């Protein structure tokens, strides 16, 4: 443990002299300022997808559902609001819209406010999320949690270019300690960045246990993935272009955040998907598929850890000792 701690300290000192570290830190500060000061808390929604069932009168520009369960499924899977007529009254089924939005909908459809109309929130644990905070989980996932993927790779390249890796010939170091030291350092750094963004935008009313576990182990997955990915590269130019492509693939789950109906099986195989989905629920309330989330992160920890260890032990350190 002492050797791993010593390596973490040395890596952190080197990190403080790396320009990319300060660029990412400034970017995170800019994100907080944009969310808090630039983005509006609420915007007017011009149109609604309205699904109805058993309504006594036909309402123009709405879709009729085959059953009450089908109506709830439509609301759950897409960006829609349901109007359910039962027991002589109307129930508005919604995924988490504000009262202002629901009143605007009823005024648009019938010309009267939603006074006396019941509402049904599909996920009672979910909160009404202000517009400016909706992208916060995305920022945390692809800026703070990805810090190990970006900076871990940059640090490895710097070690290759300044000859630090060659020094391992006289101070032999196992691949396991090399991977663990960088993974621990960047997991703590990614968790700290995530915590600061969350507190300065959303506040303290979140599920901290789930949040901290997601940010720590999510950063660990991407740090080890970054180490395995960077090992074959010799310079920043080729590495940076390839890294951008890989990050673009990992950003595809953002589509499922904005359109929940689009969550195909292959999307769930992307390592950022379980982290992003659970992160949103941990911050704003909602159900978390615990079995899938824990299982997916555990599998990716094993895969990324094995790949990082093999690439460091069999490629990076082997070349340094050759």
Secondary structure, DSSP 8 states (H G I E B T S, - for coil): -HHHHHHHHHHHHHHHT-HHHHHHHHHHHHHHHIIIIIS-S--------EEEES-SS--TT-EE-SSHHHHHHHHHHSS-EEEEEETTEEEEEESS--HHHHHHHHHHHHSS--TT-EEEESSTT-----GGGTTHHHHIIIIITTHHHHHHHHHHHHHHHTTTGGGGGTS---HHHHHHHHHHHHHHHHHHHHHHHHHHHT-S-S-HHHHHHHHHHHHHHHHHHHHHHHTT--SHHHHHHHHHHHHHHHGGGHHHHH-TT---GGGGGSHHHHHHHHHHHHHH-----HHHHHHHHHHHHHHHHHHHHHHIIIIIHHHHH-
